[in-house]
Each structure stands twice: as structure tokens, then as C-alpha cells.
Amino acid sequence: MDKITKLAQDHGEIFETLAFFNESISKITLDDKKSSDECVANLNTFFGKQLSEHFKYEENEIFPLVLSIGKAQEKHLVRELQHEHIDIMEKVDEIKDLIISMGYPDKCDKSRLEELVKLNKTAIETILKHARKEDSQLYPFLKDKGYKFQ
């Protein structure tokens, strides 16, 4: 499988994962400590590891290539995507900071859970918009140029 196909597949997996987390985090209740703990831990792992590794790959492999072969429009797109990576990771940091401050179970109140749900939804919306931009503009550009990464 070439790397462009793999990235497209990764984005499909991200969409599925984000849909799962969006549904599960919105269903967290104070009466269900075990499932909320699991969901928060999974969310933290997903945002902290999987997303970070995905961005790192794009920044080290894909973006430099586009910057070297692209015209002004593609270079501008890459710079937008780089800024979006920073914005997304800042949202992830906010989520992690809130998770840490929640201190299960004694500090886990309804307002903090609602804030976590709100932050999660904002992060998901931002990630989905970002992924759609890559899928609709960045990867077709590379495919049109005939790039198949091994």
C-alpha cells in the first residue's frame, strides 16, 4: 500500500475514532464512574498519542515534499495546515489539562464534565475540518503529481 493510500485510510480511521469518542464522551454521567474513567483515558490516549504521531508524520514527510514541489497555492495550503496542527494540539492540551484537574472521583463534578464534552466537541469539529481539507486538497495534489510513497 502506498503512503498516500495509507494516509487516506488513516483519516478514515480517525473519522471512525472521532465519531466513537464524540458519542461516548457526550454520554458520560456522574453516575457511571467506570465508563467515564475509561472514556477519558481512551480520549487522552487517542489525542495524546495517535493524533500526535499522525501530525508528526505529515510534518516530517508530507509537508516538506509539498513545499519543495508545490506552487504558491500548495505552499500556502501547507502553512495553513501547519497552523491548524498547532491549534489542534493546543485544544488537546486544554483537554488534557482539564482531565488532570478533574481528579476522579472527588473533583469530578457536572460542570467539569460538561466543559470536557464541550472541549471534546470543539476539538473533533476542528480535526474533522482539518482532515477534510487534507483529503480534498493536499492528497489529490500529490496524487496528481504522481507521487506514490513506498
C-alpha positions as CSV (number, residue, x, y, z in Angstrom):
1,M,0.0,0.0,0.0
2,D,1.4,3.4,-0.9
3,K,1.7,6.1,1.7
4,I,-1.0,8.3,0.1
5,T,-3.5,5.5,0.4
6,K,-2.3,4.8,3.9
7,L,-2.9,8.4,4.9
8,A,-6.3,8.4,3.4
9,Q,-7.0,5.2,5.3
10,D,-5.7,6.7,8.5
11,H,-8.1,9.7,8.0
12,G,-10.9,7.2,7.6
13,E,-9.9,5.6,10.9
14,I,-9.7,9.0,12.5
15,F,-13.2,9.7,11.4
16,E,-14.4,6.5,12.9
17,T,-12.5,7.0,16.1
18,L,-13.7,10.6,16.5
19,A,-17.3,9.5,15.9
20,F,-16.9,6.9,18.7
21,F,-15.4,9.4,21.1
22,N,-17.9,12.1,20.3
23,E,-20.7,9.7,21.1
24,S,-19.1,8.2,24.3
25,I,-17.8,11.5,25.8
26,S,-21.3,13.1,25.4
27,K,-22.8,10.2,27.3
28,I,-20.6,10.4,30.4
29,T,-22.6,10.8,33.5
30,L,-21.5,11.2,37.1
31,D,-23.4,8.1,38.0
32,D,-21.3,6.0,35.7
33,K,-17.7,6.5,37.0
34,K,-16.2,3.4,35.5
35,S,-17.2,4.1,31.9
36,S,-16.4,7.8,32.2
37,D,-12.9,6.9,33.5
38,E,-12.4,4.5,30.6
39,C,-13.6,7.0,28.1
40,V,-11.5,9.8,29.5
41,A,-8.4,7.6,29.5
42,N,-9.1,6.5,25.9
43,L,-9.7,10.0,24.8
44,N,-6.5,11.1,26.4
45,T,-4.5,8.3,24.8
46,F,-6.1,9.0,21.4
47,F,-5.4,12.7,21.4
48,G,-2.1,12.4,23.0
49,K,-0.5,9.6,21.0
50,Q,-2.4,8.7,17.8
51,L,-3.1,12.3,16.7
52,S,0.4,13.5,17.6
53,E,2.1,10.7,15.7
54,H,-0.2,11.3,12.7
55,F,0.7,15.0,12.7
56,K,4.4,14.3,13.1
57,Y,4.4,12.0,10.1
58,E,2.7,14.7,7.9
59,E,5.1,17.4,9.2
60,N,8.2,15.3,8.6
61,E,7.3,13.5,5.4
62,I,4.3,15.1,3.5
63,F,4.6,18.8,4.1
64,P,8.3,19.2,3.2
65,L,7.6,17.4,-0.1
66,V,4.7,19.7,-1.0
67,L,6.7,22.7,0.0
68,S,9.5,21.6,-2.4
69,I,7.3,20.8,-5.4
70,G,4.3,22.9,-4.9
71,K,3.5,26.3,-6.3
72,A,2.4,29.3,-4.1
73,Q,-1.2,27.9,-3.6
74,E,0.1,24.5,-2.3
75,K,2.7,26.1,-0.1
76,H,0.0,28.4,1.4
77,L,-2.2,25.3,2.0
78,V,0.7,23.6,3.8
79,R,1.3,26.6,6.0
80,E,-2.4,26.7,6.8
81,L,-2.3,23.0,7.8
82,Q,0.8,23.6,9.9
83,H,-1.1,26.3,11.8
84,E,-4.1,24.0,12.2
85,H,-1.8,21.3,13.7
86,I,-0.7,23.9,16.3
87,D,-4.3,24.9,17.0
88,I,-5.5,21.3,17.3
89,M,-2.7,20.4,19.7
90,E,-3.5,23.4,21.8
91,K,-7.1,22.1,22.1
92,V,-5.7,18.7,23.0
93,D,-3.6,20.4,25.7
94,E,-6.7,22.0,27.1
95,I,-8.5,18.7,27.2
96,K,-5.5,17.0,28.9
97,D,-5.3,19.9,31.5
98,L,-9.0,19.6,32.2
99,I,-8.7,15.8,32.6
100,I,-5.9,16.2,35.0
101,S,-7.7,18.9,37.0
102,M,-10.8,16.7,37.3
103,G,-9.1,14.4,39.7
104,Y,-11.5,11.5,39.8
105,P,-13.7,11.0,41.8
106,D,-13.6,13.8,44.3
107,K,-13.3,16.8,41.8
108,C,-15.4,15.2,39.1
109,D,-18.5,17.4,39.0
110,K,-21.1,18.0,36.4
111,S,-19.7,21.4,35.3
112,R,-16.3,19.9,34.6
113,L,-17.8,17.0,32.7
114,E,-19.8,19.5,30.6
115,E,-16.7,21.5,29.9
116,L,-14.9,18.3,28.9
117,V,-17.7,17.4,26.5
118,K,-17.6,21.0,25.0
119,L,-13.9,20.9,24.5
120,N,-14.1,17.4,23.0
121,K,-16.7,18.5,20.5
122,T,-14.7,21.6,19.6
123,A,-11.6,19.5,19.1
124,I,-13.5,17.0,17.0
125,E,-15.0,19.6,14.8
126,T,-11.6,21.2,14.2
127,I,-9.9,17.9,13.5
128,L,-12.6,16.8,11.0
129,K,-12.4,20.2,9.2
130,H,-8.6,19.8,9.0
131,A,-8.8,16.2,7.8
132,R,-11.3,17.1,5.1
133,K,-9.0,19.9,3.8
134,E,-6.1,17.4,3.6
135,D,-8.3,14.8,1.9
136,S,-9.8,17.3,-0.6
137,Q,-6.8,19.5,-1.4
138,L,-3.4,18.1,-0.2
139,Y,-3.6,14.4,-1.2
140,P,-5.2,14.9,-4.6
141,F,-2.3,17.4,-5.4
142,L,0.3,14.7,-4.6
143,K,-1.6,12.0,-6.5
144,D,-1.9,14.3,-9.5
145,K,1.9,14.8,-9.3
146,G,2.2,11.0,-9.5
147,Y,3.7,10.5,-6.0
148,K,3.4,7.1,-4.6
149,F,5.3,6.7,-1.3
150,Q,6.8,3.4,-0.6
